Amino acid sequence: MIKSLVVAAATNNAIGKNNQLLWNLPNDLRFFKNVTWGMPVLMGRKTFEALGNKPLNGRINIVLTSSKFFKKEGTVVVNKIKDAEFFATQNDYKELMILGGAHVYSQTIDDADKIYITRVHHVFEDADAFFPVIDEQKWKLISNEDHFKDEKHAYDYSFQLWEKKP
Ligand SMILES: NC(=O)c1ccc[n+]([C@@H]2O[C@H](COP(=O)([O-])OP(=O)(O)OC[C@H]3O[C@@H](n4cnc5c(N)ncnc54)[C@H](OP(=O)(O)O)[C@@H]3O)[C@@H](O)[C@H]2O)c1
C-alpha cells in the first residue's frame, strides 16, 4: 500500500502555531479535499483537535493517540502507526493519506512513498510546528503548479508532488 503525506508547509517548513494553521488559502483547502476524498486519512490526536475535534466528512478518519480511552464517533482510533496501516490494508485501500501533524510526519516520512505538498512561499518565524526537510537525495519532484497571491490568497503557493526515489 502506498503511504502519502499531505501537507501545506511554508518556505521554512512551518506548518502551525498554537495547534492552528498559519494561513487561510481556500484553493489549498479545495486541493486537500480533492486529494483526500474517499481515502483513509491518518492524523495525530492534536491535528484531529485542530481540525475541529470532529471527523472530516467523506473520508475514513484514523486518529493516532497513546490513550487507551480516546473515543470519537466516526473515527477509527489507533495506538500505533502500524495499526493504521494494517487497518487500511485490511480494508483494501491502495493508499493511506497521512495528514500530520509535525510529530506524525517526522515518524512517517522515511517510510512514505509520496508527498503532496502545498508550498506556501513565505517565512513564518514564530511557528511552533514544522514539516521535516525534504531530502532531495531521497525524493524527486514529479510535478509543480505555481499560483500567485490574489484577493483571497495572501501568499504565493505551489502544489507539488514528490515521490521517493527507488
Ligand atoms: N499545515 C499543515 O498541513 C498541517 C497539517 C497537520 C497539522 N498541522 C499543524 O501541526 C500542529 C500539530 O502537530 P503536533 O506535532 O503538535 O501534533 P500531532 O502530530 O497532530 O499529534 C500528536 C499526538 O499524536 C499522538 N501520537 C503521535 N505519534 C504517536 C505514536 N507513535 N503512537 C501513539 N500516539 C502518537 C499523540 O497523542 P496523545 O497525546 O493523545 O497520546 C501525540 O500527542 C498544529 O499546529 C496543526 O495545525 C499543520
The ligand as an ORCA input file, in Angstrom:
! r2SCAN-3c Opt
* xyz 0 1
  N      -0.065     22.788      7.546
  C      -0.445     21.513      7.558
  O      -0.598     20.874      6.509
  C      -0.735     20.836      8.864
  C      -1.234     19.528      8.877
  C      -1.462     18.919     10.106
  C      -1.209     19.612     11.276
  N      -0.730     20.880     11.224
  C      -0.403     21.602     12.446
  O       0.503     20.803     13.202
  C       0.302     21.081     14.591
  C       0.015     19.771     15.318
  O       1.155     18.933     15.209
  P       1.759     18.209     16.513
  O       3.054     17.615     16.116
  O       1.727     19.178     17.661
  O       0.671     17.094     16.854
  P       0.152     15.808     16.036
  O       1.278     15.135     15.338
  O      -1.059     16.183     15.240
  O      -0.394     14.906     17.236
  C       0.495     14.475     18.216
  C      -0.224     13.430     19.039
  O      -0.460     12.269     18.257
  C      -0.318     11.118     19.063
  N       0.842     10.352     18.566
  C       1.835     10.763     17.739
  N       2.683      9.754     17.472
  C       2.217      8.669     18.135
  C       2.627      7.316     18.224
  N       3.735      6.866     17.575
  N       1.894      6.468     18.991
  C       0.778      6.904     19.627
  N       0.317      8.162     19.577
  C       1.040      9.042     18.835
  C      -0.105     11.615     20.471
  O      -1.406     11.782     21.006
  P      -1.709     11.660     22.593
  O      -1.070     12.862     23.223
  O      -3.214     11.678     22.652
  O      -1.115     10.362     23.041
  C       0.568     12.966     20.225
  O       0.450     13.860     21.323
  C      -0.848     22.065     14.665
  O      -0.337     23.390     14.720
  C      -1.578     21.839     13.354
  O      -2.314     22.997     12.969
  C      -0.497     21.507     10.041
*
